[in-house]
Amino acid sequence: MKKLTRSKNKIIAGVCAGFAEYLDVDPTIVRLIFAIFSILSMGMGLLIYLVAWILMPKRE
C-alpha cells in the first residue's frame, strides 16, 4: 500500500513531488497544476501547500 509522504526529490519541501509519486505522474506536471491553481485562487494554493507541508510526514 502506498503512503502519501514528502519526497526527497524536492524543490522547496517535497510536497508536490510527494503527491506526484503517490499518483504515479511526473512531478513537473503536479508543480505546474499547483502553480496555476495558486495564481487563479489568489494565493489559496500557498496556504494549502503550507498545510500539506506541516501534515505530510517525511519519507524515511
Steps between C-alpha positions, in 0.01 A plus 500: 500500500629845407534773759484871431832642618722794410754401239876533508470625139417848618526860393357662815361238737420196285122538522427510125751223429339292776157542339654413161657181633174402669303558178773351275540811282786732413575751781526783247135453405389516863714811559352674194143415601571622851653827374205567270256422781689734735484787251133448414394464864683818604748321726275236655734238355784631714293449812417145389871438432596619850237278661616201295860578595407485868273194479689276254767287669854487361606190315740294709 
